[in-house]
Amino acid sequence: MINVAIPTNVKHTLKDLRARSGLSQEEAASMLDVTAPTLRKWENDSADLPYSVIEKVEKIYSIPKDYIFFGTNNAFSEKIK
């Protein structure tokens, strides 16, 4: 699979979702089938996030992809506040 540079706001959303779920980086990394250092790099914007991870995030956190990409700019974000 090709790695595509994902916008920084998506990476911040990834960190926010993990924190809101009460997961440690180690727990979330395990659920994403990566190591904690890899997740840490994604969250700190020091490594490109593969698009395939977005699909896993969508399933793990039960959120639509549009929330991942657009954050507060949709109706779903109002539901989680």
C-alpha positions in Angstrom: 0.0 0.0 0.0 1.2 3.5 -0.8 1.8 5.9 2.1 0.1 9.2 1.5 0.9 12.3 3.5 -2.1 13.0 5.7 -2.9 16.6 6.8 -1.6 17.5 10.2 -5.1 18.2 11.6 -5.9 14.5 11.0 -3.0 13.5 13.1 -4.1 15.8 15.9 -7.6 14.2 15.6 -6.0 10.8 16.0 -4.4 11.9 19.3 -7.7 13.5 20.4 -9.7 10.4 19.7 -7.3 8.2 21.6 -7.3 10.6 24.6 -11.1 10.9 24.6 -11.3 7.1 24.6 -9.0 6.9 27.6 -6.5 4.7 25.7 -2.8 4.9 26.3 -0.5 5.1 23.3 0.4 1.5 23.8 -3.2 0.3 23.9 -4.2 2.3 20.8 -1.1 1.2 18.9 -1.9 -2.4 19.7 -5.4 -1.9 18.3 -3.9 -0.3 15.1 -1.4 -3.2 14.8 1.6 -0.8 15.1 4.1 -0.1 17.8 3.7 2.7 20.4 6.7 4.6 18.9 5.0 4.5 15.5 1.8 5.9 16.9 3.7 8.5 18.8 5.4 9.7 15.6 2.1 10.0 13.8 0.6 11.9 16.7 3.6 14.3 16.8 3.6 14.8 13.0 7.1 13.3 12.6 6.1 10.5 10.3 3.6 10.1 7.4 0.4 8.3 8.4 -0.7 5.6 5.9 -4.2 6.0 4.6 -4.9 2.4 5.6 -4.7 3.5 9.2 -7.7 5.8 8.7 -9.9 2.8 8.0 -8.8 1.2 11.2 -9.3 4.4 13.2 -12.8 4.6 11.7 -13.6 1.1 13.0 -11.9 1.3 16.4 -13.5 4.6 17.4 -16.8 4.1 15.5 -16.6 7.4 13.7 -17.1 8.3 10.1 -14.1 9.2 7.9 -15.5 12.7 7.4 -15.0 13.4 11.1 -11.4 12.3 10.9 -10.7 14.6 8.0 -13.0 17.6 8.8 -13.3 17.4 12.6 -15.7 20.0 13.9 -17.1 20.8 10.5 -19.9 18.3 10.5 -22.9 17.0 12.4 -21.1 14.1 14.0 -18.8 16.4 15.9 -21.9 17.9 17.6 -22.9 14.4 18.8 -19.7 13.7 20.7 -19.5 17.1 22.5 
